[in-house]
Amino acid sequence: MNIPNVKVSGTEDLGTLELKSENQNLEEVVVETSKMPVRTTMEGLTITPDNNLANTGGTLLDVLRNTPSISVSEDGAISLRGSSGTNILINGRNSSLTQNLDQLPASAVEEIKIINNPNARYDAEAEAGVIDIVLKKGIELGTHGGLEATYGTRNRTNLGARISHRSLKWNTYAGYNYRNWKSIGTRESTRFLFEDDESLIQNTNNTDHDIGHNLNYGADYYFGNNVLSYEGVFQASENWQTNTLFAEQVRGGKEFDYVRRNSENETDDGLDNALIFEHSFKEKGHLLRASASHSYRNQYKTQNIEIFNNSLIPDPGNLTGQERAFTDEVRNISVFQADYIRPFESGKFETGLKSTLRKFDNDYQYLRFQEASQDFVLDPAISNRFIYKDQIHAGYMVYSKTNPKFEYAVGLRGELTKVDTYLENTNETNKQSYFNLFPSVQALYNLNDQHALKVTYSRRIDRPRAWRLNPFPDITDSLNVRRGNPELDPEMINSFELGHLANFEKSSFTTNLFYRKVNGQIDFITIIEDGISYSQPDNLLSSQSYGVELITTNEITNWYAVNGGLTLFQIAVDGSNIGEEFTNSGFSWNVKLTQDFKLPLGINFQLVGNYESPEIEAQGRDLAQYYFDGSLQKSFLDGKGSLTFSARDIFDTRRFAGNTLTNAFSQEFYSKRETQIYLLSARFNF
């Protein structure tokens, strides 16, 4: 309505005004997220565990085993593109809970980000890059949740529940998981000493039982342009192991047999707390974020070792010695961080400060049974207490620019490192302080709407961890001793990557060429002294690795989809500073392929195949391993519920094996755990 010639100088009667609604009924808008379990980005890969049936009822380690470019060793160590140096984060933060990844259920993980060549925003720590584990929290208005139960062979059990509630002001969430897991395994090792004409054949039987509890919880409070968040994780587990080692030694024509039976009990408690504040300014993307977090972990292990010399029969009548060991390790990590992001026309500027404070206290007591006193007596030559403390204070700046054709980001990070170690037995201290600069470059050129080229570079550092620095030995196996090296220096890494990204409506293809040069490569070196094998880390001169990575996701038809990755790389290790026999090179490759079939009656079938070729080490190589997993899933109640049957390692082929060859000795090992497992899982979401 338009009323002309109205002068407002006081009260004015305009009569009766009629207001007419002009509301329109809009069509329903449906937003769907990607169902692909693997997505490629300029920085790396994003993994969504829920979209892969093979992860049902599993742990975070199971997710990583099915992820392209990643290898998981027998003891759970993570390798990325052939390197074991990875910086693993939880919700973007350093956490001591990452030391026990098999306690984190796959169902608690929202997504995993793998950043091969991170920019200056991230810690410069780790040779291979960053793995960021993002846990689930409520994101939808209302109350939502889910239940999950898994039962499998050897009475394996996994139970979980989660719930979240979100309103306009609050978001609260919690998830709990109970895990009761059992397994068995065997290990065989054969060693020959050339000069001493000695052979050693060892066979170990292992039983393992683990019970764990995992609870993640948190809340977000929204007020004005601010968000205040709390995030927490609590873990508690107990593990029982029995390792029985049978050894046959022949030296100088004389035979010596013995058995060592090691019964272990370990309790592991961890707590993670974080407080995060975020303020959004009026301009979109202009924000300030500050966080403080603390992570605590206490691991207490007892070992009771029975020794049966001159016998291969571990009967009480053949008992000749007893040993005990107690390990009490406490880890504390505190992180304080502030980040500021200021956008501008077609770009943004980022800067921030971060301080990471860590303290690891490892108290190891070793006792032998003395016949004279009929009691266990502390052995000071082996018992030790090792305290490791470090501080890493960092600042960074990243400048990025974006336009339809070209985008880039350049950054610089500075890190001041202070390390302080203390060996209580000998009153030895080791203090270090050093400052490093770490530049990074990322660029993406869009050829068209479907194809793009990228190039990245970063300088990185890999600092030796506490357990690698502790010089005191682990003599669980008296003829194969493992010890640390307090003289280790950090690795310095230069990493380059050139890639091509192709994204289509129902498929994507990513090709990455990569090169990595490591100065001061840390590798385990084995030497023989008086018939005993000592394995300890040392700084080699350097190592180089280069290769190509191919990753693809394809929805071939409405009933068949395939995704996977192929990585081929060459590794060359130069340990000539120690000796010519520590120089090695070799070609390796691995492939992971996941196929999804939509069958009649609403049934989904998935087949996952993994192959890892032999891979070289400084003194030998690990042999190939391969396995297949299969899963069948039936959904019901309009997709809210599902029933899944999974067969892990269908053909029972997965094992770890390798060999070592030097001028002084040769050694081969073969390890086979129970990997052929059948699981039945039920899920219900509301």
Long-range contacts (C-beta under 8 A, 24 or more apart in sequence): 36-553, 36-563, 37-563, 37-594, 38-67, 38-68, 38-551, 38-553, 38-563, 38-565, 39-508, 39-553, 40-501, 40-508, 40-510, 40-551, 40-553, 42-442, 42-444, 42-454, 42-456, 42-501, 43-113, 43-115, 43-116, 43-117, 43-118, 43-119, 43-442, 43-456, 44-113, 44-114, 44-115, 44-116, 44-117, 44-129, 45-69, 45-113, 45-114, 45-551, 46-111, 46-112, 46-113, 46-114, 47-111, 47-112, 47-113, 47-114, 48-110, 48-111, 49-106, 49-107, 49-109, 49-111, 49-112, 50-107, 52-594, 52-606, 52-608, 53-596, 53-604, 53-606, 53-631, 53-633, 53-644, 53-646, 54-594, 54-606, 54-608, 54-629, 54-631, 54-646, 55-106, 56-106, 56-150, 56-631, 56-633, 56-644, 56-646, 56-679, 56-681, 56-683, 57-106, 57-148, 57-150, 57-152, 57-158, 57-644, 57-646, 57-679, 57-681, 58-105, 58-106, 59-101, 59-102, 59-103, 59-104, 59-105, 59-106, 59-179, 60-101, 60-102, 60-104, 60-105, 60-106, 60-109, 60-112, 60-133, 61-101, 61-102, 62-106, 63-106, 63-109, 63-112, 64-101, 64-112, 64-131, 65-610, 66-592, 66-594, 66-608, 66-610, 66-629, 67-112, 67-114, 67-592, 68-549, 68-551, 68-564, 68-565, 68-566, 68-567, 68-592, 69-114, 69-116, 69-549, 69-551, 69-565, 69-567, 69-590, 70-114, 71-590, 71-612, 73-656, 74-656, 74-671, 74-673, 76-101, 76-102, 78-131, 79-128, 80-114, 80-116, 80-128, 80-129, 80-131, 81-116, 81-128, 81-514, 81-516, 81-545, 81-547, 81-549, 81-567, 81-569, 82-545, 82-547, 82-569, 82-571, 82-588, 82-615, 83-127, 83-128, 83-516, 83-545, 84-128, 85-126, 85-127, 85-128, 85-462, 85-491, 85-493, 86-126, 86-127, 86-128, 86-129, 86-130, 86-131, 87-122, 87-123, 87-125, 87-126, 87-129, 87-130, 87-131, 88-130, 88-131, 88-133, 89-130, 89-131, 89-132, 89-133, 90-132, 90-133, 90-135, 90-233, 90-272, 91-132, 91-133, 91-134, 91-135, 91-231, 91-274, 92-132, 92-134, 93-274, 93-291, 93-293, 93-295, 93-335, 94-123, 94-293, 94-295, 94-333, 94-335, 94-356, 95-233, 95-272, 95-293, 95-295, 95-333, 96-270, 96-272, 96-295, 96-296, 96-297, 96-331, 96-332, 96-333, 97-233, 97-235, 97-270, 97-272, 97-295, 97-297, 98-133, 99-297, 99-331, 100-235, 100-237, 100-268, 100-270, 100-297, 102-210, 103-179, 103-212, 103-214, 103-235, 103-237, 103-268, 104-133, 104-214, 104-235, 105-158, 105-160, 105-177, 105-179, 105-214, 107-146, 107-148, 107-160, 107-162, 107-175, 107-177, 108-135, 108-136, 108-160, 108-162, 108-175, 108-177, 108-214, 108-216, 109-133, 109-134, 109-135, 109-136, 110-134, 110-135, 110-136, 110-137, 116-456, 116-495, 116-497, 116-512, 116-514, 117-440, 117-442, 117-456, 117-457, 117-458, 117-495, 117-496, 117-497, 118-440, 118-458, 119-398, 119-409, 119-411, 119-440, 119-442, 119-458, 120-396, 120-397, 120-398, 120-411, 120-412, 120-413, 120-438, 120-439, 120-440, 120-458, 121-339, 121-350, 121-352, 121-396, 121-398, 121-411, 121-413, 123-354, 123-356, 123-392, 123-394, 123-415, 124-394, 124-413, 124-415, 124-436, 124-438, 124-458, 124-459, 124-460, 124-461, 125-392, 125-460, 125-461, 125-462, 125-463, 126-460, 126-462, 127-460, 127-462, 127-491, 127-493, 127-495, 127-516, 127-518, 129-495, 135-175, 135-216, 135-231, 135-233, 136-162, 136-173, 136-175, 136-216, 137-164, 137-171, 137-173, 137-218, 137-220, 137-231, 138-164, 138-165, 138-166, 138-171, 138-172, 138-173, 139-164, 139-166, 139-171, 140-164, 140-166, 141-166, 141-167, 141-168, 142-166, 144-685, 144-686, 145-685, 145-686, 146-683, 146-684, 146-685, 146-686, 147-683, 147-684, 148-681, 148-682, 148-683, 148-684, 149-681, 149-682, 150-679, 150-680, 150-681, 150-682, 151-679, 151-680, 152-677, 152-678, 152-679, 152-680, 153-677, 153-678, 153-679, 154-182, 154-183, 154-674, 154-677, 155-180, 155-182, 156-180, 156-181, 156-182, 156-677, 156-679, 157-181, 158-681, 168-222, 169-221, 169-222, 169-223, 170-219, 170-220, 170-221, 170-222, 171-219, 171-220, 171-222, 172-218, 172-219, 172-220, 173-217, 173-218, 173-219, 174-215, 174-216, 174-217, 174-218, 175-215, 175-216, 175-217, 176-213, 176-214, 176-215, 177-212, 177-213, 177-214, 177-215, 178-212, 178-213, 179-210, 179-211, 179-212, 179-213, 179-214, 179-237, 180-210, 180-211, 181-208, 181-209, 181-210, 181-211, 181-212, 182-207, 182-208, 182-209, 182-210, 183-207, 183-208, 183-673, 183-674, 184-208, 184-673, 184-674, 185-671, 185-672, 185-673, 185-674, 186-671, 186-672, 187-669, 187-670, 187-671, 187-672, 188-669, 188-670, 188-671, 189-480, 189-667, 189-668, 189-669, 189-670, 190-667, 190-668, 190-669, 191-533, 191-665, 191-666, 191-667, 191-668, 192-665, 192-666, 192-667, 193-528, 193-531, 193-664, 193-665, 194-663, 194-664, 194-665, 194-666, 195-664, 196-251, 196-252, 196-531, 197-251, 197-252, 198-249, 198-250, 198-251, 198-252, 198-531, 199-249, 199-250, 199-251, 200-247, 200-248, 200-249, 200-250, 200-479, 201-247, 201-248, 201-249, 202-245, 202-246, 202-247, 202-248, 202-477, 202-479, 202-480, 203-245, 203-246, 204-243, 204-244, 204-245, 204-246, 205-243, 205-244, 206-241, 206-242, 206-243, 206-244, 206-673, 207-241, 207-242, 208-239, 208-240, 208-241, 209-239, 209-240, 209-241, 210-237, 210-238, 210-239, 210-240, 211-237, 211-238, 211-239, 212-236, 212-237, 212-238, 213-237, 225-279, 225-280, 225-281, 225-282, 226-277, 226-278, 226-279, 226-280, 227-276, 227-277, 227-278, 228-275, 228-276, 228-277, 229-274, 229-275, 229-276, 229-277, 229-278, 230-273, 230-274, 230-275, 230-276, 231-272, 231-273, 231-274, 231-276, 232-271, 232-272, 232-273, 232-274, 233-270, 233-271, 233-272, 234-270, 234-271, 234-272, 235-268, 235-269, 235-270, 235-271, 236-267, 236-268, 236-269, 236-270, 237-267, 237-268, 237-269, 238-265, 238-266, 238-267, 238-268, 239-264, 239-265, 239-266, 239-267, 239-268, 240-264, 240-265, 241-266, 243-476, 244-314, 245-477, 246-312, 247-479, 248-312, 249-479, 249-531, 251-531, 256-309, 256-310, 257-309, 257-310, 257-311, 257-312, 258-307, 258-308, 258-309, 258-310, 258-311, 258-312, 259-306, 259-307, 259-308, 259-311, 259-312, 259-313, 259-314, 259-318, 260-305, 260-306, 260-307, 260-308, 260-476, 260-477, 260-478, 261-305, 261-306, 261-308, 261-314, 262-303, 262-304, 262-305, 262-476, 263-303, 263-304, 263-305, 263-306, 264-301, 264-302, 264-303, 264-304, 265-301, 265-302, 266-299, 266-300, 266-301, 266-302, 267-299, 267-300, 267-301, 268-297, 268-298, 268-299, 268-300, 269-297, 269-298, 270-295, 270-296, 270-297, 270-298, 271-295, 271-296, 271-297, 272-296, 283-343, 284-343, 285-341, 285-343, 285-348, 286-341, 286-342, 286-343, 287-340, 287-341, 288-338, 288-339, 288-340, 288-341, 289-338, 289-339, 289-340, 289-341, 290-337, 290-338, 290-339, 291-335, 291-336, 291-337, 291-338, 292-334, 292-335, 292-336, 292-337, 293-334, 293-335, 294-332, 294-333, 294-334, 294-335, 295-331, 295-332, 295-333, 295-334, 295-335, 296-330, 296-331, 296-332, 297-330, 297-331, 298-328, 298-329, 298-330, 298-331, 299-327, 299-328, 299-329, 299-330, 299-331, 300-326, 300-327, 300-328, 300-329, 301-325, 301-326, 301-327, 302-326, 302-327, 303-327, 303-476, 305-476, 321-368, 321-369, 322-368, 322-369, 322-376, 323-366, 323-367, 323-368, 323-369, 324-366, 324-367, 324-369, 324-376, 325-364, 325-365, 325-366, 325-367, 326-363, 326-364, 326-365, 327-362, 327-363, 327-364, 327-365, 328-362, 328-363, 329-360, 329-361, 329-362, 329-363, 330-359, 330-360, 330-361, 331-358, 331-359, 331-360, 331-361, 332-358, 332-359, 332-360, 333-357, 333-358, 334-358, 346-401, 346-402, 346-403, 347-399, 347-400, 347-401, 347-402, 348-400, 349-397, 349-398, 349-399, 349-400, 350-396, 350-397, 350-398, 350-399, 350-400, 350-411, 351-395, 351-396, 351-397, 351-398, 352-395, 352-396, 353-393, 353-394, 353-395, 354-392, 354-393, 354-394, 354-395, 354-396, 355-391, 355-392, 355-393, 355-394, 356-390, 356-391, 356-392, 356-394, 357-390, 357-391, 358-388, 358-389, 358-390, 358-391, 359-387, 359-388, 359-389, 360-387, 360-388, 360-389, 360-466, 361-385, 361-386, 361-387, 361-388, 362-386, 362-387, 362-388, 362-466, 362-467, 362-470, 364-472, 366-475, 380-425, 382-472, 382-473, 382-475, 383-425, 384-423, 384-424, 384-425, 384-470, 384-472, 385-423, 385-424, 385-425, 386-421, 386-422, 386-423, 386-424, 386-466, 386-469, 386-470, 386-472, 387-421, 387-422, 387-424, 388-419, 388-420, 388-421, 388-466, 388-469, 388-470, 389-419, 389-420, 389-421, 390-417, 390-418, 390-419, 390-420, 390-463, 391-416, 391-417, 391-418, 392-416, 392-417, 392-418, 398-440, 404-446, 405-445, 405-446, 406-443, 406-444, 406-445, 406-446, 407-443, 407-444, 408-441, 408-442, 408-443, 408-444, 409-440, 409-441, 409-442, 409-443, 410-439, 410-440, 410-441, 410-442, 411-439, 411-440, 411-441, 412-437, 412-438, 412-439, 412-440, 413-437, 413-438, 413-439, 413-440, 414-438, 415-461, 417-463, 417-490, 419-463, 421-466, 421-469, 421-486, 423-470, 423-471, 423-472, 423-486, 425-472, 428-486, 430-469, 430-486, 436-461, 436-492, 444-501, 450-502, 450-503, 450-504, 451-500, 451-501, 451-502, 452-500, 452-501, 452-502, 453-498, 453-499, 453-500, 453-501, 454-497, 454-498, 454-499, 454-500, 454-501, 455-496, 455-497, 455-498, 455-499, 456-495, 456-496, 456-497, 456-499, 457-494, 457-495, 457-496, 457-497, 458-495, 459-492, 459-493, 459-494, 459-495, 460-492, 460-493, 460-494, 460-495, 461-490, 461-491, 461-492, 461-493, 462-490, 462-491, 462-493, 462-518, 462-522, 463-490, 464-488, 464-489, 464-490, 464-522, 464-537, 468-522, 468-537, 473-534, 478-532, 479-531, 479-532, 479-533, 480-532, 480-533, 480-535, 481-532, 481-533, 481-534, 481-535, 482-534, 482-535, 482-536, 483-534, 483-535, 483-536, 484-536, 484-537, 485-536, 485-537, 485-538, 488-522, 488-537, 488-538, 488-539, 489-520, 489-539, 490-520, 491-518, 491-519, 491-520, 491-521, 491-522, 491-539, 492-518, 492-519, 492-520, 493-517, 493-518, 493-519, 506-554, 506-555, 507-552, 507-553, 507-554, 507-555, 508-552, 508-553, 508-554, 509-550, 509-551, 509-552, 510-549, 510-550, 510-551, 510-552, 511-548, 511-549, 511-550, 512-548, 512-549, 512-550, 512-551, 513-546, 513-547, 513-548, 514-545, 514-546, 514-547, 514-548, 514-549, 514-569, 515-544, 515-545, 515-546, 516-544, 516-545, 516-546, 517-542, 517-543, 517-544, 518-542, 518-543, 518-544, 521-573, 521-574, 521-575, 523-573, 523-575, 523-617, 523-618, 524-617, 524-618, 525-575, 525-578, 525-582, 525-618, 525-619, 526-619, 526-660, 526-662, 526-667, 527-664, 528-664, 528-665, 533-665, 533-667, 538-575, 538-578, 539-577, 540-573, 540-574, 540-575, 540-577, 540-578, 540-582, 540-618, 541-574, 541-575, 541-576, 541-577, 542-574, 543-571, 543-572, 543-573, 543-574, 544-571, 544-572, 545-569, 545-570, 545-571, 545-572, 546-570, 558-598, 559-597, 559-598, 559-599, 560-595, 560-596, 560-597, 560-598, 561-595, 561-596, 562-593, 562-594, 562-595, 562-596, 563-593, 563-594, 564-591, 564-592, 564-593, 564-594, 565-591, 565-592, 566-590, 566-591, 567-591, 571-615, 571-616, 573-616, 573-617, 573-618, 575-618, 581-619, 581-662, 581-663, 582-618, 582-619, 583-618, 584-616, 584-617, 584-618, 584-619, 584-620, 584-621, 585-616, 586-614, 586-615, 586-616, 586-621, 587-613, 588-612, 588-613, 588-614, 588-615, 588-616, 589-613, 601-634, 602-634, 602-635, 602-636, 603-632, 603-633, 603-634, 604-632, 604-633, 604-634, 604-635, 605-630, 605-631, 605-632, 605-633, 606-630, 606-631, 606-632, 606-633, 617-658, 617-660, 619-660, 619-661, 619-662, 620-658, 620-659, 620-660, 620-661, 620-667, 621-658, 621-659, 622-656, 622-657, 622-658, 623-657, 623-658, 623-659, 625-653, 625-654, 625-655, 625-656, 625-657, 626-653, 626-654, 627-651, 627-653, 627-654, 627-675, 628-653, 637-684, 640-684, 640-685, 640-686, 641-682, 641-683, 641-684, 641-685, 642-682, 642-683, 643-680, 643-681, 643-682, 644-679, 644-680, 644-681, 644-682, 644-683, 645-678, 645-679, 645-680, 645-681, 646-678, 646-679, 646-680, 646-681, 647-676, 647-677, 647-678, 648-675, 648-676, 648-677, 648-678, 648-679, 649-675, 649-676, 649-677, 650-676, 651-676, 652-676
